[in-house]
């Protein structure tokens, strides 16, 4: 079975996975987390077949959340937007450096970083610059 298709997105305004999780808990309480984006993914069926959104913090991919569904949101300006409905669980992944980009990008499953083992998931993340340097030489 092929690895699922995923999305990759910059997480602006959060220093790391814990900041994102804290913000989502405050905003969404016990409901699934939602991230609204202007563009609707054309490969929706592939994404919803086990895909996740991989979050990039300050140039380093550090976490993912499983995509549950895509909901339509209509803005006050009448523009149709896509609400990415996400699993509440934030899974830490091996650090991978990523250059800045706009919007979101598809991420093939075989190119996605591995989940961190459960005994490492609660570790404090390395500072982004150190994580990026270690990932660049294959040590994370």
C-alpha positions, 0 to 999 in steps of 0.5 A, a space after each residue: 500500500 502506498 504511503 498517504 499524501 500529506 500537506 506541509 504548511 508553515 506554522 507562523 506565530 508559534 515557536 514550536 509544537 507546544 505553542 501550536 498545541 497550546 493555541 489550538 487547545 485555547 481556541 478549539 477546546 475539545 473540538 477538532 482543531 481547524 486551519 482555514 486556507 484559501 485554496 482547496 486541495 485538488 487531491 482531497 481523496 488522497 489526503 483524506 486516505 490517511 494523510 496529515 498536515 506537517 507543520 514547519 516551525 522556523 524553518 524546521 518540520 517538527 510535527 504533524 496532525 492527521 487530516 480528518 476532513 475538509 469543510 467549506 467555509 465562505 468568507 464575508 467576502 464571498 470567497 470559498 475557503 477550505 477548513 482543514 479539520 485536524 485530529 487533536 493529537 499533535 505527533 512529533 516527527 524527526 526534524 527536517 529543515 525546510 525553506 520558506 514557502 507560501 501557502 501549503 505544499 503537497 508532501 508525498 508519504 515516502 518523503 515525510 519524516 518519521 514519527 519520533 518514538 513515544 519516549 522522545 515525543 515529550 522531549 523539549 525540542 531543540 532550538 530551530 537553528 540547531 535542529 536544522 543544522 543537525 537535520 542537514 547532516 542527518 543526525 536528527 
